[in-house]
Amino acid sequence: MEVEKMLQKLSDLPQDAQQEANDFIDFLLLRYRYSPSCSSSSQSHRSLMDEPFVGMWKDREDMQDSNAWLRKVRHQEWNQKT
């Protein structure tokens, strides 16, 4: 689709619909920025280990054995008396 046609269609929309279209374009840009099929040599890829959430519970004593923690939580939730 030609950019000029897209711009004309966008300008024909009411202001609130233009904002919604802009928000959707932002969503698509984020979605395809991380898509492997859209990667480029200029795009940097972070290692999963570099993500801020990795290790966020490392200092929690109750998380040392995550399986035991999960069993305990499930037991507490599923065996509650109502």
PDB file with SEQRES, HELIX, SHEET and CRYST1 records, atoms N, CA, C and O in Angstrom:
SEQRES   1 A   82  MET GLU VAL GLU LYS MET LEU GLN LYS LEU SER ASP LEU          
SEQRES   2 A   82  PRO GLN ASP ALA GLN GLN GLU ALA ASN ASP PHE ILE ASP          
SEQRES   3 A   82  PHE LEU LEU LEU ARG TYR ARG TYR SER PRO SER CYS SER          
SEQRES   4 A   82  SER SER SER GLN SER HIS ARG SER LEU MET ASP GLU PRO          
SEQRES   5 A   82  PHE VAL GLY MET TRP LYS ASP ARG GLU ASP MET GLN ASP          
SEQRES   6 A   82  SER ASN ALA TRP LEU ARG LYS VAL ARG HIS GLN GLU TRP          
SEQRES   7 A   82  ASN GLN LYS THR                                              
HELIX    1 AA1 VAL A    3  ASP A   12  1                                  10    
HELIX    2 AA2 GLN A   15  ARG A   33  1                                  19    
HELIX    3 AA3 PRO A   36  CYS A   38  5                                   3    
HELIX    4 AA4 LEU A   48  ASP A   50  5                                   3    
HELIX    5 AA5 GLU A   61  MET A   63  5                                   3    
HELIX    6 AA6 SER A   66  TRP A   78  1                                  13    
CRYST1    1.000    1.000    1.000  90.00  90.00  90.00 P 1           1          
ATOM      1  N   MET A   1       0.849  -1.172   0.000  1.00  0.00           N  
ATOM      2  CA  MET A   1       0.000   0.000   0.000  1.00  0.00           C  
ATOM      3  C   MET A   1       0.895   1.236   0.000  1.00  0.00           C  
ATOM      4  O   MET A   1       1.898   1.294   0.712  1.00  0.00           O  
ATOM      5  N   GLU A   2       0.518   2.214  -0.806  1.00  0.00           N  
ATOM      6  CA  GLU A   2       1.309   3.435  -0.897  1.00  0.00           C  
ATOM      7  C   GLU A   2       1.139   4.285   0.358  1.00  0.00           C  
ATOM      8  O   GLU A   2       0.050   4.371   0.926  1.00  0.00           O  
ATOM      9  N   VAL A   3       2.207   4.895   0.766  1.00  0.00           N  
ATOM     10  CA  VAL A   3       2.204   5.708   1.971  1.00  0.00           C  
ATOM     11  C   VAL A   3       1.235   6.880   1.827  1.00  0.00           C  
ATOM     12  O   VAL A   3       0.543   7.233   2.782  1.00  0.00           O  
ATOM     13  N   GLU A   4       1.182   7.483   0.642  1.00  0.00           N  
ATOM     14  CA  GLU A   4       0.292   8.629   0.430  1.00  0.00           C  
ATOM     15  C   GLU A   4      -1.169   8.232   0.644  1.00  0.00           C  
ATOM     16  O   GLU A   4      -1.936   8.983   1.246  1.00  0.00           O  
ATOM     17  N   LYS A   5      -1.552   7.053   0.152  1.00  0.00           N  
ATOM     18  CA  LYS A   5      -2.921   6.573   0.327  1.00  0.00           C  
ATOM     19  C   LYS A   5      -3.227   6.322   1.806  1.00  0.00           C  
ATOM     20  O   LYS A   5      -4.309   6.644   2.297  1.00  0.00           O  
ATOM     21  N   MET A   6      -2.250   5.740   2.499  1.00  0.00           N  
ATOM     22  CA  MET A   6      -2.434   5.485   3.932  1.00  0.00           C  
ATOM     23  C   MET A   6      -2.589   6.794   4.699  1.00  0.00           C  
ATOM     24  O   MET A   6      -3.442   6.904   5.580  1.00  0.00           O  
ATOM     25  N   LEU A   7      -1.766   7.785   4.368  1.00  0.00           N  
ATOM     26  CA  LEU A   7      -1.851   9.079   5.036  1.00  0.00           C  
ATOM     27  C   LEU A   7      -3.189   9.756   4.767  1.00  0.00           C  
ATOM     28  O   LEU A   7      -3.762  10.380   5.661  1.00  0.00           O  
ATOM     29  N   GLN A   8      -3.692   9.635   3.531  1.00  0.00           N  
ATOM     30  CA  GLN A   8      -4.985  10.237   3.208  1.00  0.00           C  
ATOM     31  C   GLN A   8      -6.105   9.557   3.997  1.00  0.00           C  
ATOM     32  O   GLN A   8      -6.991  10.225   4.532  1.00  0.00           O  
ATOM     33  N   LYS A   9      -6.059   8.226   4.065  1.00  0.00           N  
ATOM     34  CA  LYS A   9      -7.067   7.500   4.844  1.00  0.00           C  
ATOM     35  C   LYS A   9      -7.004   7.916   6.308  1.00  0.00           C  
ATOM     36  O   LYS A   9      -8.037   8.114   6.948  1.00  0.00           O  
ATOM     37  N   LEU A  10      -5.804   8.046   6.828  1.00  0.00           N  
ATOM     38  CA  LEU A  10      -5.633   8.443   8.220  1.00  0.00           C  
ATOM     39  C   LEU A  10      -6.187   9.849   8.466  1.00  0.00           C  
ATOM     40  O   LEU A  10      -6.853  10.088   9.473  1.00  0.00           O  
ATOM     41  N   SER A  11      -5.914  10.767   7.553  1.00  0.00           N  
ATOM     42  CA  SER A  11      -6.399  12.142   7.732  1.00  0.00           C  
ATOM     43  C   SER A  11      -7.911  12.248   7.586  1.00  0.00           C  
ATOM     44  O   SER A  11      -8.506  13.210   8.070  1.00  0.00           O  
ATOM     45  N   ASP A  12      -8.547  11.276   6.928  1.00  0.00           N  
ATOM     46  CA  ASP A  12     -10.004  11.264   6.785  1.00  0.00           C  
ATOM     47  C   ASP A  12     -10.712  10.788   8.052  1.00  0.00           C  
ATOM     48  O   ASP A  12     -11.922  10.966   8.193  1.00  0.00           O  
ATOM     49  N   LEU A  13      -9.967  10.189   8.965  1.00  0.00           N  
ATOM     50  CA  LEU A  13     -10.555   9.684  10.207  1.00  0.00           C  
ATOM     51  C   LEU A  13     -10.770  10.816  11.202  1.00  0.00           C  
ATOM     52  O   LEU A  13     -10.073  11.829  11.153  1.00  0.00           O  
ATOM     53  N   PRO A  14     -11.744  10.646  12.117  1.00  0.00           N  
ATOM     54  CA  PRO A  14     -11.886  11.627  13.205  1.00  0.00           C  
ATOM     55  C   PRO A  14     -10.650  11.600  14.103  1.00  0.00           C  
ATOM     56  O   PRO A  14      -9.887  10.634  14.091  1.00  0.00           O  
ATOM     57  N   GLN A  15     -10.460  12.657  14.873  1.00  0.00           N  
ATOM     58  CA  GLN A  15      -9.257  12.813  15.702  1.00  0.00           C  
ATOM     59  C   GLN A  15      -9.043  11.633  16.649  1.00  0.00           C  
ATOM     60  O   GLN A  15      -7.918  11.151  16.783  1.00  0.00           O  
ATOM     61  N   ASP A  16     -10.109  11.158  17.313  1.00  0.00           N  
ATOM     62  CA  ASP A  16      -9.929  10.045  18.255  1.00  0.00           C  
ATOM     63  C   ASP A  16      -9.550   8.756  17.536  1.00  0.00           C  
ATOM     64  O   ASP A  16      -8.805   7.939  18.077  1.00  0.00           O  
ATOM     65  N   ALA A  17     -10.057   8.569  16.319  1.00  0.00           N  
ATOM     66  CA  ALA A  17      -9.690   7.383  15.542  1.00  0.00           C  
ATOM     67  C   ALA A  17      -8.245   7.496  15.050  1.00  0.00           C  
ATOM     68  O   ALA A  17      -7.548   6.487  14.943  1.00  0.00           O  
ATOM     69  N   GLN A  18      -7.795   8.708  14.752  1.00  0.00           N  
ATOM     70  CA  GLN A  18      -6.398   8.907  14.364  1.00  0.00           C  
ATOM     71  C   GLN A  18      -5.467   8.534  15.515  1.00  0.00           C  
ATOM     72  O   GLN A  18      -4.422   7.917  15.307  1.00  0.00           O  
ATOM     73  N   GLN A  19      -5.858   8.914  16.729  1.00  0.00           N  
ATOM     74  CA  GLN A  19      -5.051   8.557  17.901  1.00  0.00           C  
ATOM     75  C   GLN A  19      -5.019   7.043  18.097  1.00  0.00           C  
ATOM     76  O   GLN A  19      -3.981   6.471  18.429  1.00  0.00           O  
ATOM     77  N   GLU A  20      -6.163   6.407  17.889  1.00  0.00           N  
ATOM     78  CA  GLU A  20      -6.229   4.946  18.016  1.00  0.00           C  
ATOM     79  C   GLU A  20      -5.345   4.282  16.965  1.00  0.00           C  
ATOM     80  O   GLU A  20      -4.651   3.310  17.265  1.00  0.00           O  
ATOM     81  N   ALA A  21      -5.364   4.796  15.743  1.00  0.00           N  
ATOM     82  CA  ALA A  21      -4.509   4.256  14.684  1.00  0.00           C  
ATOM     83  C   ALA A  21      -3.037   4.441  15.040  1.00  0.00           C  
ATOM     84  O   ALA A  21      -2.222   3.548  14.808  1.00  0.00           O  
ATOM     85  N   ASN A  22      -2.700   5.595  15.600  1.00  0.00           N  
ATOM     86  CA  ASN A  22      -1.323   5.858  16.018  1.00  0.00           C  
ATOM     87  C   ASN A  22      -0.890   4.888  17.111  1.00  0.00           C  
ATOM     88  O   ASN A  22       0.227   4.370  17.084  1.00  0.00           O  
ATOM     89  N   ASP A  23      -1.776   4.644  18.072  1.00  0.00           N  
ATOM     90  CA  ASP A  23      -1.475   3.682  19.135  1.00  0.00           C  
ATOM     91  C   ASP A  23      -1.251   2.282  18.564  1.00  0.00           C  
ATOM     92  O   ASP A  23      -0.361   1.555  19.004  1.00  0.00           O  
ATOM     93  N   PHE A  24      -2.072   1.916  17.577  1.00  0.00           N  
ATOM     94  CA  PHE A  24      -1.934   0.598  16.967  1.00  0.00           C  
ATOM     95  C   PHE A  24      -0.616   0.483  16.203  1.00  0.00           C  
ATOM     96  O   PHE A  24       0.032  -0.564  16.228  1.00  0.00           O  
ATOM     97  N   ILE A  25      -0.228   1.547  15.534  1.00  0.00           N  
ATOM     98  CA  ILE A  25       1.055   1.541  14.825  1.00  0.00           C  
ATOM     99  C   ILE A  25       2.196   1.379  15.819  1.00  0.00           C  
ATOM    100  O   ILE A  25       3.144   0.637  15.561  1.00  0.00           O  
ATOM    101  N   ASP A  26       2.110   2.074  16.965  1.00  0.00           N  
ATOM    102  CA  ASP A  26       3.128   1.901  18.006  1.00  0.00           C  
ATOM    103  C   ASP A  26       3.193   0.452  18.469  1.00  0.00           C  
ATOM    104  O   ASP A  26       4.278  -0.100  18.654  1.00  0.00           O  
ATOM    105  N   PHE A  27       2.012  -0.170  18.658  1.00  0.00           N  
ATOM    106  CA  PHE A  27       1.960  -1.580  19.049  1.00  0.00           C  
ATOM    107  C   PHE A  27       2.646  -2.462  18.007  1.00  0.00           C  
ATOM    108  O   PHE A  27       3.440  -3.338  18.351  1.00  0.00           O  
ATOM    109  N   LEU A  28       2.334  -2.224  16.733  1.00  0.00           N  
ATOM    110  CA  LEU A  28       2.942  -3.031  15.667  1.00  0.00           C  
ATOM    111  C   LEU A  28       4.455  -2.845  15.611  1.00  0.00           C  
ATOM    112  O   LEU A  28       5.195  -3.803  15.386  1.00  0.00           O  
ATOM    113  N   LEU A  29       4.909  -1.624  15.812  1.00  0.00           N  
ATOM    114  CA  LEU A  29       6.354  -1.384  15.818  1.00  0.00           C  
ATOM    115  C   LEU A  29       7.043  -2.168  16.923  1.00  0.00           C  
ATOM    116  O   LEU A  29       8.110  -2.744  16.711  1.00  0.00           O  
ATOM    117  N   LEU A  30       6.433  -2.189  18.098  1.00  0.00           N  
ATOM    118  CA  LEU A  30       7.006  -2.970  19.193  1.00  0.00           C  
ATOM    119  C   LEU A  30       6.962  -4.461  18.894  1.00  0.00           C  
ATOM    120  O   LEU A  30       7.925  -5.184  19.151  1.00  0.00           O  
ATOM    121  N   ARG A  31       5.856  -4.908  18.356  1.00  0.00           N  
ATOM    122  CA  ARG A  31       5.687  -6.341  18.063  1.00  0.00           C  
ATOM    123  C   ARG A  31       6.719  -6.826  17.062  1.00  0.00           C  
ATOM    124  O   ARG A  31       7.337  -7.871  17.264  1.00  0.00           O  
ATOM    125  N   TYR A  32       6.911  -6.081  15.993  1.00  0.00           N  
ATOM    126  CA  TYR A  32       7.813  -6.531  14.947  1.00  0.00           C  
ATOM    127  C   TYR A  32       9.272  -6.178  15.212  1.00  0.00           C  
ATOM    128  O   TYR A  32      10.165  -6.690  14.537  1.00  0.00           O  
ATOM    129  N   ARG A  33       9.517  -5.320  16.174  1.00  0.00           N  
ATOM    130  CA  ARG A  33      10.894  -5.012  16.543  1.00  0.00           C  
ATOM    131  C   ARG A  33      11.576  -6.248  17.103  1.00  0.00           C  
ATOM    132  O   ARG A  33      12.778  -6.432  16.917  1.00  0.00           O  
ATOM    133  N   TYR A  34      10.814  -7.102  17.792  1.00  0.00           N  
ATOM    134  CA  TYR A  34      11.379  -8.298  18.421  1.00  0.00           C  
ATOM    135  C   TYR A  34      11.140  -9.561  17.622  1.00  0.00           C  
ATOM    136  O   TYR A  34      11.489 -10.651  18.076  1.00  0.00           O  
ATOM    137  N   SER A  35      10.557  -9.440  16.452  1.00  0.00           N  
ATOM    138  CA  SER A  35      10.286 -10.605  15.617  1.00  0.00           C  
ATOM    139  C   SER A  35      11.566 -11.048  14.916  1.00  0.00           C  
ATOM    140  O   SER A  35      12.253 -10.218  14.319  1.00  0.00           O  
ATOM    141  N   PRO A  36      11.903 -12.344  14.975  1.00  0.00           N  
ATOM    142  CA  PRO A  36      13.125 -12.819  14.310  1.00  0.00           C  
ATOM    143  C   PRO A  36      13.128 -12.553  12.812  1.00  0.00           C  
ATOM    144  O   PRO A  36      14.190 -12.332  12.230  1.00  0.00           O  
ATOM    145  N   SER A  37      11.953 -12.571  12.174  1.00  0.00           N  
ATOM    146  CA  SER A  37      11.894 -12.371  10.729  1.00  0.00           C  
ATOM    147  C   SER A  37      12.157 -10.927  10.349  1.00  0.00           C  
ATOM    148  O   SER A  37      12.439 -10.644   9.185  1.00  0.00           O  
ATOM    149  N   CYS A  38      12.073 -10.004  11.302  1.00  0.00           N  
ATOM    150  CA  CYS A  38      12.282  -8.588  11.025  1.00  0.00           C  
ATOM    151  C   CYS A  38      13.594  -8.085  11.583  1.00  0.00           C  
ATOM    152  O   CYS A  38      13.816  -6.876  11.646  1.00  0.00           O  
ATOM    153  N   SER A  39      14.457  -8.979  11.985  1.00  0.00           N  
ATOM    154  CA  SER A  39      15.711  -8.529  12.575  1.00  0.00           C  
ATOM    155  C   SER A  39      16.630  -7.973  11.504  1.00  0.00           C  
ATOM    156  O   SER A  39      16.589  -8.391  10.347  1.00  0.00           O  
ATOM    157  N   SER A  40      17.441  -7.044  11.903  1.00  0.00           N  
ATOM    158  CA  SER A  40      18.418  -6.474  10.996  1.00  0.00           C  
ATOM    159  C   SER A  40      19.759  -6.425  11.711  1.00  0.00           C  
ATOM    160  O   SER A  40      19.836  -6.612  12.926  1.00  0.00           O  
ATOM    161  N   SER A  41      20.798  -6.174  10.958  1.00  0.00           N  
ATOM    162  CA  SER A  41      22.124  -6.149  11.559  1.00  0.00           C  
ATOM    163  C   SER A  41      22.284  -4.971  12.514  1.00  0.00           C  
ATOM    164  O   SER A  41      23.114  -5.021  13.421  1.00  0.00           O  
ATOM    165  N   SER A  42      21.488  -3.900  12.317  1.00  0.00           N  
ATOM    166  CA  SER A  42      21.598  -2.745  13.205  1.00  0.00           C  
ATOM    167  C   SER A  42      20.836  -2.947  14.508  1.00  0.00           C  
ATOM    168  O   SER A  42      21.004  -2.184  15.459  1.00  0.00           O  
ATOM    169  N   GLN A  43      20.007  -3.965  14.544  1.00  0.00           N  
ATOM    170  CA  GLN A  43      19.192  -4.210  15.738  1.00  0.00           C  
ATOM    171  C   GLN A  43      19.980  -5.063  16.728  1.00  0.00           C  
ATOM    172  O   GLN A  43      20.491  -6.128  16.380  1.00  0.00           O  
ATOM    173  N   SER A  44      20.070  -4.583  17.957  1.00  0.00           N  
ATOM    174  CA  SER A  44      20.799  -5.349  18.961  1.00  0.00           C  
ATOM    175  C   SER A  44      19.840  -6.275  19.689  1.00  0.00           C  
ATOM    176  O   SER A  44      18.708  -5.897  19.991  1.00  0.00           O  
ATOM    177  N   HIS A  45      20.292  -7.477  19.965  1.00  0.00           N  
ATOM    178  CA  HIS A  45      19.489  -8.456  20.683  1.00  0.00           C  
ATOM    179  C   HIS A  45      20.099  -8.667  22.055  1.00  0.00           C  
ATOM    180  O   HIS A  45      21.294  -8.929  22.192  1.00  0.00           O  
ATOM    181  N   ARG A  46      19.260  -8.549  23.056  1.00  0.00           N  
ATOM    182  CA  ARG A  46      19.728  -8.761  24.417  1.00  0.00           C  
ATOM    183  C   ARG A  46      19.601 -10.231  24.768  1.00  0.00           C  
ATOM    184  O   ARG A  46      18.654 -10.910  24.369  1.00  0.00           O  
ATOM    185  N   SER A  47      20.553 -10.689  25.504  1.00  0.00           N  
ATOM    186  CA  SER A  47      20.495 -12.048  26.013  1.00  0.00           C  
ATOM    187  C   SER A  47      19.412 -12.127  27.080  1.00  0.00           C  
ATOM    188  O   SER A  47      19.169 -11.153  27.793  1.00  0.00           O  
ATOM    189  N   LEU A  48      18.767 -13.269  27.191  1.00  0.00           N  
ATOM    190  CA  LEU A  48      17.757 -13.455  28.223  1.00  0.00           C  
ATOM    191  C   LEU A  48      18.357 -13.221  29.607  1.00  0.00           C  
ATOM    192  O   LEU A  48      17.682 -12.701  30.495  1.00  0.00           O  
ATOM    193  N   MET A  49      19.591 -13.591  29.790  1.00  0.00           N  
ATOM    194  CA  MET A  49      20.247 -13.410  31.084  1.00  0.00           C  
ATOM    195  C   MET A  49      20.467 -11.931  31.415  1.00  0.00           C  
ATOM    196  O   MET A  49      20.720 -11.594  32.571  1.00  0.00           O  
ATOM    197  N   ASP A  50      20.377 -11.049  30.422  1.00  0.00           N  
ATOM    198  CA  ASP A  50      20.542  -9.611  30.650  1.00  0.00           C  
ATOM    199  C   ASP A  50      19.230  -8.922  30.996  1.00  0.00           C  
ATOM    200  O   ASP A  50      19.217  -7.728  31.297  1.00  0.00           O  
ATOM    201  N   GLU A  51      18.136  -9.656  30.955  1.00  0.00           N  
ATOM    202  CA  GLU A  51      16.840  -9.067  31.284  1.00  0.00           C  
ATOM    203  C   GLU A  51      16.774  -8.790  32.781  1.00  0.00           C  
ATOM    204  O   GLU A  51      17.306  -9.558  33.582  1.00  0.00           O  
ATOM    205  N   PRO A  52      16.117  -7.690  33.159  1.00  0.00           N  
ATOM    206  CA  PRO A  52      16.109  -7.294  34.572  1.00  0.00           C  
ATOM    207  C   PRO A  52      15.394  -8.268  35.507  1.00  0.00           C  
ATOM    208  O   PRO A  52      15.683  -8.286  36.703  1.00  0.00           O  
ATOM    209  N   PHE A  53      14.472  -9.074  34.992  1.00  0.00           N  
ATOM    210  CA  PHE A  53      13.731  -9.974  35.872  1.00  0.00           C  
ATOM    211  C   PHE A  53      14.520 -11.223  36.257  1.00  0.00           C  
ATOM    212  O   PHE A  53      14.161 -11.909  37.214  1.00  0.00           O  
ATOM    213  N   VAL A  54      15.579 -11.521  35.531  1.00  0.00           N  
ATOM    214  CA  VAL A  54      16.360 -12.723  35.820  1.00  0.00           C  
ATOM    215  C   VAL A  54      17.060 -12.557  37.163  1.00  0.00           C  
ATOM    216  O   VAL A  54      17.826 -11.614  37.363  1.00  0.00           O  
ATOM    217  N   GLY A  55      16.795 -13.467  38.065  1.00  0.00           N  
ATOM    218  CA  GLY A  55      17.420 -13.449  39.380  1.00  0.00           C  
ATOM    219  C   GLY A  55      16.731 -12.570  40.405  1.00  0.00           C  
ATOM    220  O   GLY A  55      17.282 -12.315  41.477  1.00  0.00           O  
ATOM    221  N   MET A  56      15.524 -12.099  40.085  1.00  0.00           N  
ATOM    222  CA  MET A  56      14.871 -11.160  41.008  1.00  0.00           C  
ATOM    223  C   MET A  56      14.496 -11.807  42.336  1.00  0.00           C  
ATOM    224  O   MET A  56      14.267 -11.092  43.311  1.00  0.00           O  
ATOM    225  N   TRP A  57      14.426 -13.127  42.405  1.00  0.00           N  
ATOM    226  CA  TRP A  57      14.080 -13.802  43.657  1.00  0.00           C  
ATOM    227  C   TRP A  57      15.262 -14.570  44.237  1.00  0.00           C  
ATOM    228  O   TRP A  57      15.073 -15.438  45.089  1.00  0.00           O  
ATOM    229  N   LYS A  58      16.454 -14.269  43.796  1.00  0.00           N  
ATOM    230  CA  LYS A  58      17.617 -15.054  44.220  1.00  0.00           C  
ATOM    231  C   LYS A  58      17.899 -14.957  45.710  1.00  0.00           C  
ATOM    232  O   LYS A  58      18.471 -15.884  46.284  1.00  0.00           O  
ATOM    233  N   ASP A  59      17.513 -13.858  46.353  1.00  0.00           N  
ATOM    234  CA  ASP A  59      17.790 -13.677  47.779  1.00  0.00           C  
ATOM    235  C   ASP A  59      16.657 -14.149  48.678  1.00  0.00           C  
ATOM    236  O   ASP A  59      16.754 -14.030  49.899  1.00  0.00           O  
ATOM    237  N   ARG A  60      15.595 -14.675  48.107  1.00  0.00           N  
ATOM    238  CA  ARG A  60      14.474 -15.129  48.919  1.00  0.00           C  
ATOM    239  C   ARG A  60      14.724 -16.549  49.406  1.00  0.00           C  
ATOM    240  O   ARG A  60      14.901 -17.471  48.610  1.00  0.00           O  
ATOM    241  N   GLU A  61      14.738 -16.710  50.715  1.00  0.00           N  
ATOM    242  CA  GLU A  61      14.988 -18.023  51.314  1.00  0.00           C  
ATOM    243  C   GLU A  61      13.903 -19.027  50.939  1.00  0.00           C  
ATOM    244  O   GLU A  61      14.193 -20.206  50.733  1.00  0.00           O  
ATOM    245  N   ASP A  62      12.641 -18.563  50.850  1.00  0.00           N  
ATOM    246  CA  ASP A  62      11.540 -19.483  50.540  1.00  0.00           C  
ATOM    247  C   ASP A  62      11.545 -19.927  49.085  1.00  0.00           C  
ATOM    248  O   ASP A  62      10.768 -20.809  48.719  1.00  0.00           O  
ATOM    249  N   MET A  63      12.378 -19.355  48.256  1.00  0.00           N  
ATOM    250  CA  MET A  63      12.444 -19.719  46.846  1.00  0.00           C  
ATOM    251  C   MET A  63      13.635 -20.607  46.512  1.00  0.00           C  
ATOM    252  O   MET A  63      13.864 -20.903  45.340  1.00  0.00           O  
ATOM    253  N   GLN A  64      14.378 -21.030  47.488  1.00  0.00           N  
ATOM    254  CA  GLN A  64      15.543 -21.869  47.207  1.00  0.00           C  
ATOM    255  C   GLN A  64      15.129 -23.166  46.527  1.00  0.00           C  
ATOM    256  O   GLN A  64      15.820 -23.652  45.631  1.00  0.00           O  
ATOM    257  N   ASP A  65      13.998 -23.729  46.955  1.00  0.00           N  
ATOM    258  CA  ASP A  65      13.434 -24.913  46.303  1.00  0.00           C  
ATOM    259  C   ASP A  65      12.078 -24.498  45.737  1.00  0.00           C  
ATOM    260  O   ASP A  65      11.060 -24.560  46.426  1.00  0.00           O  
ATOM    261  N   SER A  66      12.078 -24.073  44.472  1.00  0.00           N  
ATOM    262  CA  SER A  66      10.859 -23.524  43.872  1.00  0.00           C  
ATOM    263  C   SER A  66       9.736 -24.555  43.781  1.00  0.00           C  
ATOM    264  O   SER A  66       8.561 -24.199  43.863  1.00  0.00           O  
ATOM    265  N   ASN A  67      10.088 -25.827  43.612  1.00  0.00           N  
ATOM    266  CA  ASN A  67       9.051 -26.869  43.556  1.00  0.00           C  
ATOM    267  C   ASN A  67       8.348 -27.011  44.901  1.00  0.00           C  
ATOM    268  O   ASN A  67       7.123 -27.127  44.952  1.00  0.00           O  
ATOM    269  N   ALA A  68       9.106 -27.002  45.974  1.00  0.00           N  
ATOM    270  CA  ALA A  68       8.518 -27.102  47.310  1.00  0.00           C  
ATOM    271  C   ALA A  68       7.661 -25.873  47.596  1.00  0.00           C  
ATOM    272  O   ALA A  68       6.579 -25.993  48.171  1.00  0.00           O  
ATOM    273  N   TRP A  69       8.136 -24.695  47.201  1.00  0.00           N  
ATOM    274  CA  TRP A  69       7.370 -23.473  47.402  1.00  0.00           C  
ATOM    275  C   TRP A  69       6.031 -23.547  46.665  1.00  0.00           C  
ATOM    276  O   TRP A  69       4.989 -23.202  47.222  1.00  0.00           O  
ATOM    277  N   LEU A  70       6.069 -23.997  45.418  1.00  0.00           N  
ATOM    278  CA  LEU A  70       4.856 -24.095  44.629  1.00  0.00           C  
ATOM    279  C   LEU A  70       3.883 -25.120  45.218  1.00  0.00           C  
ATOM    280  O   LEU A  70       2.680 -24.866  45.274  1.00  0.00           O  
ATOM    281  N   ARG A  71       4.387 -26.259  45.651  1.00  0.00           N  
ATOM    282  CA  ARG A  71       3.520 -27.254  46.297  1.00  0.00           C  
ATOM    283  C   ARG A  71       2.846 -26.669  47.530  1.00  0.00           C  
ATOM    284  O   ARG A  71       1.656 -26.891  47.756  1.00  0.00           O  
ATOM    285  N   LYS A  72       3.605 -25.922  48.327  1.00  0.00           N  
ATOM    286  CA  LYS A  72       3.068 -25.316  49.543  1.00  0.00           C  
ATOM    287  C   LYS A  72       1.974 -24.305  49.207  1.00  0.00           C  
ATOM    288  O   LYS A  72       0.917 -24.307  49.838  1.00  0.00           O  
ATOM    289  N   VAL A  73       2.211 -23.458  48.240  1.00  0.00           N  
ATOM    290  CA  VAL A  73       1.216 -22.446  47.843  1.00  0.00           C  
ATOM    291  C   VAL A  73      -0.040 -23.110  47.302  1.00  0.00           C  
ATOM    292  O   VAL A  73      -1.155 -22.717  47.644  1.00  0.00           O  
ATOM    293  N   ARG A  74       0.141 -24.109  46.464  1.00  0.00           N  
ATOM    294  CA  ARG A  74      -1.025 -24.822  45.928  1.00  0.00           C  
ATOM    295  C   ARG A  74      -1.817 -25.492  47.048  1.00  0.00           C  
ATOM    296  O   ARG A  74      -3.047 -25.451  47.057  1.00  0.00           O  
ATOM    297  N   HIS A  75      -1.119 -26.097  47.972  1.00  0.00           N  
ATOM    298  CA  HIS A  75      -1.787 -26.748  49.099  1.00  0.00           C  
ATOM    299  C   HIS A  75      -2.580 -25.728  49.914  1.00  0.00           C  
ATOM    300  O   HIS A  75      -3.723 -25.980  50.295  1.00  0.00           O  
ATOM    301  N   GLN A  76      -1.969 -24.583  50.177  1.00  0.00           N  
ATOM    302  CA  GLN A  76      -2.653 -23.541  50.949  1.00  0.00           C  
ATOM    303  C   GLN A  76      -3.888 -23.024  50.215  1.00  0.00           C  
ATOM    304  O   GLN A  76      -4.935 -22.813  50.828  1.00  0.00           O  
ATOM    305  N   GLU A  77      -3.769 -22.821  48.913  1.00  0.00           N  
ATOM    306  CA  GLU A  77      -4.887 -22.259  48.137  1.00  0.00           C  
ATOM    307  C   GLU A  77      -5.991 -23.284  47.904  1.00  0.00           C  
ATOM    308  O   GLU A  77      -7.170 -22.949  48.013  1.00  0.00           O  
ATOM    309  N   TRP A  78      -5.637 -24.510  47.591  1.00  0.00           N  
ATOM    310  CA  TRP A  78      -6.630 -25.498  47.208  1.00  0.00           C  
ATOM    311  C   TRP A  78      -7.280 -26.186  48.415  1.00  0.00           C  
ATOM    312  O   TRP A  78      -8.346 -26.787  48.282  1.00  0.00           O  
ATOM    313  N   ASN A  79      -6.660 -26.102  49.564  1.00  0.00           N  
ATOM    314  CA  ASN A  79      -7.203 -26.768  50.746  1.00  0.00           C  
ATOM    315  C   ASN A  79      -7.781 -25.795  51.756  1.00  0.00           C  
ATOM    316  O   ASN A  79      -7.956 -26.143  52.924  1.00  0.00           O  
ATOM    317  N   GLN A  80      -8.078 -24.583  51.321  1.00  0.00           N  
ATOM    318  CA  GLN A  80      -8.683 -23.598  52.215  1.00  0.00           C  
ATOM    319  C   GLN A  80     -10.120 -23.975  52.515  1.00  0.00           C  
ATOM    320  O   GLN A  80     -10.844 -24.472  51.652  1.00  0.00           O  
ATOM    321  N   LYS A  81     -10.512 -23.736  53.726  1.00  0.00           N  
ATOM    322  CA  LYS A  81     -11.916 -23.914  54.123  1.00  0.00           C  
ATOM    323  C   LYS A  81     -12.623 -22.585  53.882  1.00  0.00           C  
ATOM    324  O   LYS A  81     -12.136 -21.538  54.308  1.00  0.00           O  
ATOM    325  N   THR A  82     -13.758 -22.620  53.210  1.00  0.00           N  
ATOM    326  CA  THR A  82     -14.504 -21.387  52.920  1.00  0.00           C  
ATOM    327  C   THR A  82     -15.627 -21.184  53.901  1.00  0.00           C  
ATOM    328  O   THR A  82     -16.358 -20.198  53.807  1.00  0.00           O  
TER     329      THR A  82                                                      
END                                                                             
